[in-house]
């Protein structure tokens, strides 16, 4: 009898297929190219310096409005850049602001 549940193996396979489609559609990247980019960064996020791992989820960092990928960041650092509208001056101002209180 079919219960509609996926086996863990099938769920993982579907997840990998979905990620592969997402990388190709959004960034014109293959999973192999994405892994190569991580390796060239020695598996660490250039923003926070933490290891890129499932817990510190690696994502492509791209120039907003394009498919041009700059590198691989952890999701937290990628969101920080996005919320700052890819504007280095905003990020510098925020760093100065934070440093007043540490």
Rosetta constraint file for C-alpha pairs under 8 A:
AtomPair CA 6 CA 10 HARMONIC 5.93 0.50
AtomPair CA 6 CA 11 HARMONIC 5.71 0.50
AtomPair CA 7 CA 11 HARMONIC 6.10 0.50
AtomPair CA 8 CA 12 HARMONIC 6.14 0.50
AtomPair CA 9 CA 13 HARMONIC 6.23 0.50
AtomPair CA 10 CA 14 HARMONIC 6.12 0.50
AtomPair CA 11 CA 15 HARMONIC 6.08 0.50
AtomPair CA 12 CA 16 HARMONIC 6.21 0.50
AtomPair CA 13 CA 17 HARMONIC 6.23 0.50
AtomPair CA 14 CA 18 HARMONIC 6.11 0.50
AtomPair CA 15 CA 19 HARMONIC 6.19 0.50
AtomPair CA 16 CA 20 HARMONIC 6.11 0.50
AtomPair CA 17 CA 21 HARMONIC 6.28 0.50
AtomPair CA 18 CA 22 HARMONIC 6.11 0.50
AtomPair CA 19 CA 23 HARMONIC 6.07 0.50
AtomPair CA 20 CA 24 HARMONIC 6.29 0.50
AtomPair CA 20 CA 30 HARMONIC 6.75 0.50
AtomPair CA 20 CA 31 HARMONIC 6.08 0.50
AtomPair CA 21 CA 25 HARMONIC 5.97 0.50
AtomPair CA 22 CA 26 HARMONIC 5.78 0.50
AtomPair CA 22 CA 27 HARMONIC 7.82 0.50
AtomPair CA 23 CA 27 HARMONIC 5.43 0.50
AtomPair CA 23 CA 28 HARMONIC 6.26 0.50
AtomPair CA 23 CA 29 HARMONIC 5.25 0.50
AtomPair CA 23 CA 30 HARMONIC 6.44 0.50
AtomPair CA 23 CA 31 HARMONIC 7.12 0.50
AtomPair CA 24 CA 28 HARMONIC 4.16 0.50
AtomPair CA 24 CA 29 HARMONIC 4.80 0.50
AtomPair CA 24 CA 30 HARMONIC 5.97 0.50
AtomPair CA 25 CA 29 HARMONIC 7.97 0.50
AtomPair CA 26 CA 67 HARMONIC 6.69 0.50
AtomPair CA 27 CA 60 HARMONIC 7.75 0.50
AtomPair CA 27 CA 62 HARMONIC 7.77 0.50
AtomPair CA 27 CA 67 HARMONIC 4.75 0.50
AtomPair CA 27 CA 68 HARMONIC 7.04 0.50
AtomPair CA 27 CA 69 HARMONIC 6.90 0.50
AtomPair CA 28 CA 67 HARMONIC 6.76 0.50
AtomPair CA 29 CA 33 HARMONIC 6.19 0.50
AtomPair CA 29 CA 34 HARMONIC 6.47 0.50
AtomPair CA 30 CA 34 HARMONIC 6.29 0.50
AtomPair CA 31 CA 35 HARMONIC 6.18 0.50
AtomPair CA 32 CA 36 HARMONIC 6.15 0.50
AtomPair CA 33 CA 37 HARMONIC 6.22 0.50
AtomPair CA 34 CA 38 HARMONIC 6.45 0.50
AtomPair CA 34 CA 60 HARMONIC 7.68 0.50
AtomPair CA 34 CA 72 HARMONIC 7.86 0.50
AtomPair CA 35 CA 39 HARMONIC 6.24 0.50
AtomPair CA 36 CA 40 HARMONIC 6.24 0.50
AtomPair CA 37 CA 41 HARMONIC 6.49 0.50
AtomPair CA 37 CA 71 HARMONIC 6.58 0.50
AtomPair CA 37 CA 72 HARMONIC 6.77 0.50
AtomPair CA 38 CA 42 HARMONIC 6.36 0.50
AtomPair CA 38 CA 43 HARMONIC 5.06 0.50
AtomPair CA 38 CA 44 HARMONIC 7.34 0.50
AtomPair CA 38 CA 52 HARMONIC 7.83 0.50
AtomPair CA 38 CA 71 HARMONIC 7.88 0.50
AtomPair CA 38 CA 72 HARMONIC 6.24 0.50
AtomPair CA 39 CA 43 HARMONIC 5.37 0.50
AtomPair CA 41 CA 45 HARMONIC 7.45 0.50
AtomPair CA 41 CA 46 HARMONIC 7.48 0.50
AtomPair CA 41 CA 72 HARMONIC 7.96 0.50
AtomPair CA 43 CA 51 HARMONIC 5.81 0.50
AtomPair CA 43 CA 52 HARMONIC 5.44 0.50
AtomPair CA 44 CA 49 HARMONIC 5.60 0.50
AtomPair CA 44 CA 50 HARMONIC 5.41 0.50
AtomPair CA 44 CA 51 HARMONIC 4.31 0.50
AtomPair CA 44 CA 52 HARMONIC 5.13 0.50
AtomPair CA 44 CA 73 HARMONIC 7.94 0.50
AtomPair CA 45 CA 49 HARMONIC 4.93 0.50
AtomPair CA 45 CA 50 HARMONIC 5.55 0.50
AtomPair CA 45 CA 51 HARMONIC 6.32 0.50
AtomPair CA 45 CA 52 HARMONIC 6.06 0.50
AtomPair CA 45 CA 58 HARMONIC 7.86 0.50
AtomPair CA 45 CA 72 HARMONIC 6.80 0.50
AtomPair CA 45 CA 73 HARMONIC 4.89 0.50
AtomPair CA 45 CA 74 HARMONIC 5.73 0.50
AtomPair CA 46 CA 72 HARMONIC 7.96 0.50
AtomPair CA 46 CA 73 HARMONIC 6.58 0.50
AtomPair CA 47 CA 73 HARMONIC 6.89 0.50
AtomPair CA 47 CA 74 HARMONIC 7.96 0.50
AtomPair CA 47 CA 77 HARMONIC 6.06 0.50
AtomPair CA 48 CA 77 HARMONIC 7.03 0.50
AtomPair CA 50 CA 56 HARMONIC 7.59 0.50
AtomPair CA 51 CA 56 HARMONIC 6.99 0.50
AtomPair CA 52 CA 56 HARMONIC 5.46 0.50
AtomPair CA 52 CA 57 HARMONIC 6.21 0.50
AtomPair CA 52 CA 58 HARMONIC 5.46 0.50
AtomPair CA 52 CA 73 HARMONIC 7.67 0.50
AtomPair CA 52 CA 74 HARMONIC 6.28 0.50
AtomPair CA 53 CA 57 HARMONIC 5.63 0.50
AtomPair CA 53 CA 58 HARMONIC 6.67 0.50
AtomPair CA 54 CA 58 HARMONIC 7.40 0.50
AtomPair CA 56 CA 74 HARMONIC 5.74 0.50
AtomPair CA 56 CA 75 HARMONIC 7.05 0.50
AtomPair CA 57 CA 74 HARMONIC 5.29 0.50
AtomPair CA 57 CA 75 HARMONIC 5.58 0.50
AtomPair CA 58 CA 72 HARMONIC 6.22 0.50
AtomPair CA 58 CA 73 HARMONIC 5.54 0.50
AtomPair CA 58 CA 74 HARMONIC 4.44 0.50
AtomPair CA 58 CA 75 HARMONIC 5.95 0.50
AtomPair CA 59 CA 72 HARMONIC 5.59 0.50
AtomPair CA 59 CA 73 HARMONIC 5.61 0.50
AtomPair CA 59 CA 74 HARMONIC 5.96 0.50
AtomPair CA 59 CA 75 HARMONIC 5.84 0.50
AtomPair CA 59 CA 78 HARMONIC 7.41 0.50
AtomPair CA 60 CA 69 HARMONIC 6.35 0.50
AtomPair CA 60 CA 70 HARMONIC 7.61 0.50
AtomPair CA 60 CA 71 HARMONIC 6.02 0.50
AtomPair CA 60 CA 72 HARMONIC 4.67 0.50
AtomPair CA 60 CA 73 HARMONIC 6.41 0.50
AtomPair CA 61 CA 69 HARMONIC 5.63 0.50
AtomPair CA 61 CA 70 HARMONIC 5.62 0.50
AtomPair CA 61 CA 71 HARMONIC 5.39 0.50
AtomPair CA 61 CA 72 HARMONIC 5.48 0.50
AtomPair CA 61 CA 73 HARMONIC 6.09 0.50
AtomPair CA 61 CA 78 HARMONIC 6.20 0.50
AtomPair CA 62 CA 66 HARMONIC 7.05 0.50
AtomPair CA 62 CA 67 HARMONIC 6.33 0.50
AtomPair CA 62 CA 68 HARMONIC 5.37 0.50
AtomPair CA 62 CA 69 HARMONIC 4.08 0.50
AtomPair CA 62 CA 70 HARMONIC 5.41 0.50
AtomPair CA 62 CA 71 HARMONIC 7.28 0.50
AtomPair CA 63 CA 67 HARMONIC 6.94 0.50
AtomPair CA 63 CA 68 HARMONIC 5.67 0.50
AtomPair CA 63 CA 69 HARMONIC 6.49 0.50
AtomPair CA 63 CA 70 HARMONIC 7.03 0.50
AtomPair CA 63 CA 86 HARMONIC 7.67 0.50
AtomPair CA 64 CA 86 HARMONIC 7.35 0.50
AtomPair CA 73 CA 77 HARMONIC 6.15 0.50
AtomPair CA 73 CA 78 HARMONIC 5.77 0.50
AtomPair CA 74 CA 78 HARMONIC 6.21 0.50
AtomPair CA 75 CA 79 HARMONIC 6.07 0.50
AtomPair CA 76 CA 80 HARMONIC 6.28 0.50
AtomPair CA 77 CA 81 HARMONIC 6.36 0.50
AtomPair CA 78 CA 82 HARMONIC 6.22 0.50
AtomPair CA 79 CA 83 HARMONIC 5.96 0.50
AtomPair CA 80 CA 84 HARMONIC 6.23 0.50
AtomPair CA 81 CA 85 HARMONIC 6.41 0.50
AtomPair CA 81 CA 86 HARMONIC 5.28 0.50
AtomPair CA 81 CA 87 HARMONIC 7.52 0.50
AtomPair CA 81 CA 91 HARMONIC 7.70 0.50
AtomPair CA 82 CA 86 HARMONIC 5.66 0.50
AtomPair CA 84 CA 88 HARMONIC 7.87 0.50
AtomPair CA 84 CA 90 HARMONIC 6.03 0.50
AtomPair CA 84 CA 91 HARMONIC 6.51 0.50
AtomPair CA 87 CA 91 HARMONIC 6.69 0.50
AtomPair CA 88 CA 92 HARMONIC 6.11 0.50
AtomPair CA 89 CA 93 HARMONIC 6.06 0.50
AtomPair CA 90 CA 94 HARMONIC 6.16 0.50
AtomPair CA 91 CA 95 HARMONIC 6.17 0.50
AtomPair CA 92 CA 96 HARMONIC 6.25 0.50
AtomPair CA 93 CA 97 HARMONIC 6.14 0.50
AtomPair CA 94 CA 98 HARMONIC 6.12 0.50
AtomPair CA 95 CA 99 HARMONIC 6.11 0.50
AtomPair CA 96 CA 100 HARMONIC 6.63 0.50
AtomPair CA 97 CA 101 HARMONIC 7.50 0.50
AtomPair CA 98 CA 102 HARMONIC 6.91 0.50
